[in-house]
Amino acid sequence: MKTPYQLTPMHAWHMQNGAQTSLIDGWIRVLAYGDSQAEIKAGTVDVGICDVSPLSKIEVQGQRSVEVLREVSEVAMPDVGGCASFTLKDPAMPAYVARLTPQKFVVLAGAGLRQQLYRRLADAVRGHGCVHATDVTSAYAALQLIGPMSASLLKKLGSAAIDQIQVDHCVQTTTARVWSLLIHHEVRQGKGWLLLVSRDFGQYVWESMFVAGQNLGIRPFGMLAAQTLTGMEEIDVAAL
């Protein structure tokens, strides 16, 4: 009997473009597109893009959301539009949180921590009244952009004030005319951008990136190149 697996919204595109894949944490992931060194170069010199849709995504929202997240992590929550790394206690789980509104957060972690993270947060909200934890991992596609031309690419596709978004900050905006959550964060090779969009529009936004990035040296990269570009064993290991 074959092991069940999940596909990202961009899976068909990957297969049509020479992706080498592997089953990791229940998802078919791209390891490379044939030349990891060229992928690393693009992410260092121009702009590299990676499908990180398997990233665990849990929404926590409600009047006592701040209290719940502070309780499970013992870390002060960022202001609206801010992001922060933190570790959930018992057991320790590295994660990253983005604050969208005064009462709404998105908690991100590695794909392999999805069930564990959701159970921990779901348990934490019980007894706290009007606060809820919702697993939205499969509701959103996630795109990782790395490289000095990343900001130029984002400017071509949206109206957000890219140059004014500081590291560890996020903004709700539109990218290729689609609602998106854009997060600016540090990676080994400099600064990166994480883009969340509705799963239904994942392939459309992904393909729009390549159309807009034709003159910017855009190239897709897989998990092998991500180890070098991000300094992580997996690109979606929690502490973005």
Helices and strands as residue ranges (DSSP letters): H 11-16, E 20-24, E 27-32, H 36-45, E 47-51, E 56-62, H 65-73, E 83-88, E 93-101, E 104-109, G 111-113, H 114-125, E 131-135, G 137-139, E 140-146, H 150-157, G 162-164, E 169-175, E 178-187, E 190-198, G 199-201, H 202-212, G 214-216, E 218-220, H 223-230
